[in-house]
């Protein structure tokens, strides 16, 4: 996944709706900062990249491994825990 923003969100189905909602919340401020009289150097810097995940190994690099697994989180289904 190519990163355009400063942060990434990994989550179950629906993470795109959450990230898009955050984009909408800050849209007016972002528009001002991107097109104002002192535009920001990186107009995509506020964006959050998102990746829908499934249970299993998400990242394995050198001696670091991150694994997502299903957890019970009440009405939220699916919900994940993470092991490092």
C-alpha positions as CSV (number, residue, x, y, z in Angstrom):
1,X,0.0,0.0,0.0
2,X,1.4,3.4,-1.0
3,X,1.3,6.0,1.8
4,X,0.1,9.5,0.8
5,X,-0.6,10.8,4.3
6,X,1.1,10.8,7.7
7,X,-0.8,7.9,9.1
8,X,-2.4,4.6,8.3
9,X,-5.4,2.9,9.7
10,X,-5.8,-0.9,9.5
11,X,-9.2,-2.4,10.4
12,X,-12.1,-4.6,9.5
13,X,-14.7,-4.0,6.8
14,X,-15.9,-0.4,7.3
15,X,-12.5,1.2,8.0
16,X,-12.9,3.1,4.8
17,X,-16.1,4.7,6.0
18,X,-14.4,5.8,9.2
19,X,-11.4,7.3,7.4
20,X,-13.6,9.0,4.8
21,X,-15.7,10.5,7.6
22,X,-12.6,11.9,9.2
23,X,-11.6,13.4,5.8
24,X,-15.1,15.1,5.7
25,X,-14.8,16.4,9.2
26,X,-11.6,18.3,8.4
27,X,-12.5,19.2,4.8
28,X,-13.1,22.9,5.4
29,X,-9.8,23.3,7.3
30,X,-7.9,21.3,4.7
31,X,-9.3,23.4,1.9
32,X,-8.1,26.6,3.6
33,X,-4.7,25.1,4.2
34,X,-4.3,23.7,0.7
35,X,-5.6,26.7,-1.2
36,X,-5.0,29.6,1.3
37,X,-2.4,32.4,1.0
38,X,0.2,30.2,2.7
39,X,-0.4,26.8,1.2
40,X,1.1,23.7,2.9
41,X,4.0,22.0,1.3
42,X,2.3,18.6,1.3
43,X,-1.4,18.9,0.4
44,X,-2.0,15.2,1.1
45,X,-0.2,15.2,4.4
46,X,-3.4,15.3,6.5
47,X,-4.9,12.2,4.8
48,X,-5.1,8.9,6.5
49,X,-4.5,5.8,4.3
50,X,-6.6,2.8,5.1
51,X,-6.4,-0.9,4.6
52,X,-9.1,-3.5,5.2
53,X,-7.6,-6.5,7.0
54,X,-8.4,-10.1,7.8
55,X,-7.1,-12.2,10.7
56,X,-3.5,-13.3,10.3
57,X,0.0,-11.9,9.9
58,X,-0.2,-8.2,8.8
59,X,3.4,-7.3,8.8
60,X,6.6,-9.3,9.1
61,X,9.9,-7.4,8.8
62,X,13.1,-8.6,10.3
63,X,12.3,-9.6,13.9
64,X,9.0,-7.7,14.0
65,X,5.7,-9.5,13.3
66,X,2.2,-8.1,13.8
67,X,-0.8,-10.4,13.8
68,X,-4.5,-9.6,13.9
69,X,-6.9,-12.0,15.6
70,X,-10.6,-11.9,16.3
71,X,-11.7,-10.7,19.7
72,X,-15.1,-10.4,21.4
73,X,-16.1,-6.8,21.4
74,X,-19.9,-6.9,22.1
75,X,-21.9,-5.8,19.1
76,X,-18.9,-4.8,17.0
77,X,-18.2,-7.7,14.7
78,X,-15.6,-8.3,13.5
79,X,-13.2,-6.8,16.0
80,X,-9.5,-7.4,16.1
81,X,-6.8,-7.6,18.7
82,X,-3.2,-7.3,17.7
83,X,0.0,-9.2,18.8
84,X,3.5,-7.9,18.3
